[in-house]
């Protein structure tokens, strides 16, 4: 006998009821709705319950400067661009981004460590990492887009993270350059008090930004670096070889894309000579992979480190 639509509706109602009970339990356990740390929520719930608890804490407020103030990961106040159709919808309606990376970070970044966020955007990962490394740690956030850099600094300030996160308006690349024209689809409002932040030229889809190698930016070691596809495309890996050499326990989370990498096979061969190749799966666990599998898949979140992931 066919189960029919009524059975599916009963199952959906049962699942909603279960999630509501789980969220109520988490809210009761953590008290105030915005107090629970992201790591505590992850440790106290399976993925579905964690996501439900974060969605339950969503709140959005449109503002007259073209931004939307929203609550992210159940605790952070974040300004996002109302015209953004890529990341902002996820933050406003889901309250989180890339669960597998979020959960992986919470297990693999410790208090007192140093982390880099290359192409930080609104600062989603910068905020999370600042919570994980704590007051004794350090986060360096790089963002070249002037409008996003402005929102990044606002987000750090409104959450009281200015003393932990250092910001630079640059692009991490393979070599230093005084100025370079780079894609910038989000350039902020064209009128109003914030229009001067745009640094517009004739093109409204690009901006001028300095480029610097990570090796040239700072001389210390690092514990974790997040490399975006744009930073990969601009040669960020080539510009951080010295950092890799002086950071024996370095962990790299690389958003790898064959379309955004100028020489995908050669890049992977170079990385494989230095690190075991792993990818971060949807369950937030790092698993072994190969060059051929990466090239076949096309887009993966890679984990590169000589240390074993947790």
C-alpha positions in Angstrom: 0.0 0.0 0.0 1.2 3.5 -0.9 2.2 5.7 2.0 0.5 8.7 0.4 0.7 12.4 1.1 -0.9 12.1 4.5 2.0 9.9 5.8 4.5 12.4 4.5 2.6 15.3 6.3 2.6 13.3 9.5 6.3 12.7 9.2 6.9 16.4 8.6 4.8 17.4 11.6 6.7 14.9 13.7 10.0 16.3 12.6 9.0 19.9 13.3 7.7 18.9 16.7 11.0 17.1 17.5 13.1 20.1 16.3 11.0 22.5 18.3 11.5 20.4 21.5 15.2 20.2 20.8 15.5 24.0 20.3 13.5 24.6 23.5 15.8 22.3 25.4 18.9 24.1 24.1 17.4 27.5 24.9 16.6 26.3 28.4 20.1 24.9 28.9 21.9 28.1 27.7 19.6 30.7 29.2 19.6 33.9 27.2 19.2 33.4 23.5 22.4 35.0 22.5 24.8 33.7 25.2 25.6 30.2 24.0 29.0 30.0 22.2 29.0 28.4 18.8 31.3 25.7 20.0 29.0 24.9 22.9 26.0 24.7 20.6 27.8 22.3 18.3 28.9 20.1 21.1 25.4 20.0 22.6 23.5 19.1 19.4 23.5 17.1 16.2 23.7 19.1 12.9 19.9 19.4 12.4 19.3 20.5 16.0 22.2 23.0 15.8 20.9 24.5 12.5 17.3 24.7 14.0 18.7 26.4 17.1 20.6 29.0 15.0 17.5 29.6 12.8 15.4 30.1 15.9 17.7 33.0 16.9 17.5 34.8 13.5 16.5 38.5 13.6 16.9 41.0 10.8 16.6 44.8 10.7 16.8 46.7 7.3 18.8 49.9 7.7 18.6 53.1 5.6 22.2 52.8 4.4 21.5 49.8 2.2 22.5 47.2 4.8 20.6 44.7 6.9 21.6 44.0 10.5 21.1 40.4 11.3 22.0 37.9 14.0 24.4 35.2 12.9 25.3 31.8 14.5 22.9 32.7 17.3 25.1 35.4 18.8 26.9 37.7 16.4 25.4 41.0 15.1 26.4 41.4 11.5 25.8 44.1 8.9 25.3 42.7 5.4 24.6 44.3 2.0 20.9 44.2 1.2 21.8 43.9 -2.5 24.0 40.8 -2.0 22.6 37.7 -3.6 25.4 35.3 -2.6 26.3 35.2 1.1 23.8 37.6 2.6 20.6 35.5 2.0 22.2 32.6 3.9 23.2 34.7 6.8 19.8 36.5 7.0 17.5 33.4 6.5 19.7 30.6 7.8 22.0 32.3 10.3 25.1 30.4 9.3 27.3 29.6 6.3 29.1 26.4 5.3 28.2 24.2 8.3 31.0 21.8 7.5 33.7 24.5 7.7 32.0 26.2 10.7 32.0 22.9 12.7 35.5 21.9 11.6 36.9 25.2 12.7 35.3 24.8 16.2 37.2 21.5 16.6 40.5 22.5 15.1 41.3 26.0 16.3 42.3 26.5 19.9 42.6 29.3 22.5 45.8 31.4 22.1 46.4 30.5 18.5 46.9 32.7 15.4 44.6 32.5 12.4 44.4 34.3 9.1 41.2 34.9 7.1 42.1 35.7 3.4 39.3 37.6 1.7 37.3 37.9 4.9 34.2 39.6 3.4 31.7 40.5 6.2 33.9 38.7 8.7 31.8 35.5 9.3 34.9 33.4 9.8 36.9 36.2 11.4 34.3 36.6 14.2 34.1 32.8 14.7 37.9 32.5 14.9 38.2 35.4 17.3 35.8 33.6 19.6 37.8 30.3 19.3 41.3 31.8 19.9 40.1 34.1 22.7 41.7 37.1 24.2 45.2 35.5 24.2 44.9 34.6 20.5 45.1 36.6 17.3 43.2 36.8 14.0 44.3 38.7 10.9 41.6 39.5 8.4 42.3 40.6 4.8 39.6 42.1 2.6 40.4 44.2 -0.5 36.9 45.4 -1.4 36.5 48.9 0.3 32.7 48.5 1.0 33.1 45.0 2.4 36.1 46.1 4.4 34.0 48.9 5.9 31.3 46.3 6.8 33.9 43.9 8.2 35.3 46.6 10.5 31.7 47.5 11.6 31.0 43.9 12.4 34.1 43.5 14.4 33.4 46.7 16.3 29.7 46.0 17.1 30.8 42.6 18.5 33.7 44.0 20.5 36.4 42.1 18.6 38.6 45.0 17.6 41.3 44.0 20.1 41.6 40.4 18.7 41.2 40.9 15.0 43.7 42.9 12.9 42.3 44.1 9.6 44.1 45.0 6.3 42.5 46.3 3.1 44.7 44.2 0.8 44.5 41.1 -1.4 46.9 38.3 -0.5 48.7 37.4 -3.7 51.8 35.7 -5.1 53.7 39.0 -5.3 53.5 42.5 -3.9 51.8 45.2 -6.1 51.1 48.8 -5.3 47.7 48.8 -6.9 45.6 46.3 -8.9 42.1 46.4 -10.4 40.1 43.5 -9.0 36.5 42.4 -9.3 34.1 44.0 -6.8 30.4 43.4 -7.5 29.3 44.9 -4.1 30.4 48.5 -3.9 28.0 50.0 -1.5 25.3 52.7 -1.9 25.7 55.3 -4.6 24.1 58.0 -2.5 23.9 58.9 1.2 26.5 59.2 3.9 28.3 56.0 3.0 28.9 56.7 -0.7 32.5 57.9 -0.2 33.5 54.3 0.9 33.0 53.0 -2.6 36.2 54.4 -4.1 34.4 54.0 -7.5 36.1 54.4 -10.8 34.5 54.3 -14.2 33.7 50.7 -13.7 31.1 49.8 -11.0 32.2 46.2 -10.9 35.8 46.6 -9.9 38.0 48.4 -7.4 41.6 49.3 -7.0 43.4 47.4 -4.2 47.0 46.9 -3.1 48.3 43.3 -3.2 50.8 41.8 -0.9 52.2 38.4 -0.1 51.4 36.9 3.3 55.1 36.4 3.8 55.7 40.2 3.3 52.8 41.2 5.6 54.1 39.6 8.8 57.1 37.6 9.8 55.6 35.4 12.6 54.2 31.9 12.4 50.5 31.0 12.1 48.3 28.1 13.2 45.5 28.3 10.7 44.8 30.0 7.4 41.6 30.1 5.4 42.3 30.7 1.7 39.3 31.7 -0.5 39.0 30.9 -4.2 39.8 34.5 -5.1 42.9 34.4 -3.0 43.8 31.1 -4.6 43.3 32.7 -8.1 45.6 35.6 -7.1 48.4 33.3 -6.0 48.1 33.5 -2.2 49.6 30.0 -1.8 52.8 31.1 -3.6 53.0 34.1 -1.4 52.9 32.2 1.8 55.6 29.6 1.3 57.8 31.2 4.0 54.8 31.1 6.4 54.4 27.4 5.7 58.1 26.8 6.3 58.1 28.6 9.7 54.8 27.1 10.9 55.2 23.4 11.4 51.7 22.9 12.8 50.0 25.1 10.2 46.5 24.1 9.1 45.2 25.4 5.8 41.5 25.4 4.8 41.6 26.0 1.1 38.5 26.7 -1.0 39.8 25.0 -4.1 38.3 25.4 -7.5 39.7 24.1 -10.8 38.1 27.0 -12.6 39.6 29.7 -10.3 43.1 28.1 -10.1 45.3 29.1 -13.1 47.3 25.8 -12.9 45.1 23.3 -10.9 47.2 20.1 -11.5 50.5 21.8 -10.9 49.2 23.5 -7.8 47.9 20.2 -6.3 51.2 18.4 -7.1 53.1 21.1 -5.2 50.7 20.9 -2.3 50.9 17.1 -2.2 54.7 17.3 -1.9 54.2 19.3 1.3 50.9 18.0 2.8 48.6 15.0 2.8 45.6 15.8 0.7 42.3 15.8 2.5 38.9 17.4 1.9 36.3 18.5 4.5 33.2 16.5 3.9 29.6 17.6 4.5 29.8 15.9 8.0 32.6 18.4 8.8 35.2 15.6 8.9 38.5 15.8 7.0 38.9 12.7 4.7 41.7 11.6 2.4 41.5 12.4 -1.3 43.7 12.4 -4.4 44.7 14.8 -7.1 42.5 13.0 -9.6 39.5 13.1 -7.4 39.9 16.8 -6.7 40.3 17.6 -10.4 37.2 15.4 -11.2 35.1 17.1 -8.5 36.2 20.6 -9.5 35.3 22.4 -6.2 36.2 21.2 -2.7 37.1 22.5 0.7 40.6 21.1 1.2 42.4 20.6 4.5 46.2 20.8 4.2 48.3 20.0 7.3 50.9 17.7 8.6 49.0 17.4 11.8 46.0 15.1 12.2 42.6 16.9 12.2 40.1 16.5 15.0 
